[in-house]
Amino acid sequence: MPTPTAIPPAASPGHGPRPATRAVPALLAVALQAVFYLPRVPSPAGAGQIPGLDKLVHIALFGFLVWALARFLAPVRRFPVGWVVIGAIVHAIVVELIQGALLPDRAASPGDLAADAVGIAAGLGAWAWERRVRARAGASEADAAAGGGGVRG
């Protein structure tokens, strides 16, 4: 009796780049969060005059953080991605509390928290989309390897 053939890791849903490849964006995303704890935010000349730029930065940094950490920690549903979201929410609140209480040239902002929430949702959405794309690609590769070819007459 032939033994069932396992789908190779690259073709299995949720598998993607190797852990080392997933770690680099995660480490970068965590390092970029340091900007929220700086006493002052360095900005290029005229950048403060662009309305909403601060909120776009919050959205981008929190989105990247959630996407990268979810991608690193939950590649095969072993780590509940909800913990990444909860951690990001707690981090957003802590950032605003520290900025309001401990950094004299910074201020806590409900608008920043809202932008962080949008970024968290966007990062989660990007992670979920990437997983679906990888799962479909893995299923197509497995079907092709099994001789299905995916074309029916």
Residue pairs with C-beta under 8 A, 6 or more apart in sequence:
7 138
7 142
9 15
10 138
10 141
11 137
11 138
11 139
11 141
11 142
11 145
12 76
12 138
13 131
13 134
13 135
13 138
13 139
14 75
14 76
14 77
14 131
14 134
14 135
15 75
15 76
15 134
15 138
16 22
16 71
16 75
16 130
16 134
19 72
19 75
22 68
22 71
22 72
22 75
23 72
25 64
25 67
25 68
25 71
25 72
26 68
26 69
26 71
26 72
26 73
28 68
29 61
29 64
29 65
29 67
29 68
29 69
30 65
30 69
32 61
32 64
32 65
33 61
33 65
33 91
33 95
35 41
35 57
35 61
36 61
36 95
36 99
37 95
37 98
37 103
38 103
39 103
39 104
39 105
39 106
40 105
40 106
41 106
47 53
54 112
54 115
55 111
55 112
55 114
55 115
56 115
58 112
58 115
58 116
58 119
59 115
59 116
59 118
59 119
59 122
60 119
61 119
62 88
62 92
62 115
62 116
62 118
62 119
62 120
62 123
63 118
63 119
63 120
63 122
63 123
63 126
64 119
64 123
65 88
65 91
65 119
65 123
66 84
66 85
66 88
66 119
66 120
66 122
66 123
66 124
66 127
67 123
67 124
67 126
67 127
67 130
68 123
69 84
69 87
69 88
70 81
70 84
70 123
70 124
70 127
71 127
71 130
73 79
73 81
73 83
73 84
74 80
74 81
74 84
74 127
81 124
81 127
84 124
85 120
85 124
88 116
88 120
88 123
89 116
89 117
89 120
92 112
92 113
92 116
92 117
92 120
93 113
95 112
95 116
96 108
96 109
96 112
96 113
97 108
99 106
99 107
99 108
99 109
100 106
100 107
100 108
101 108
140 150
143 149
143 150
144 150
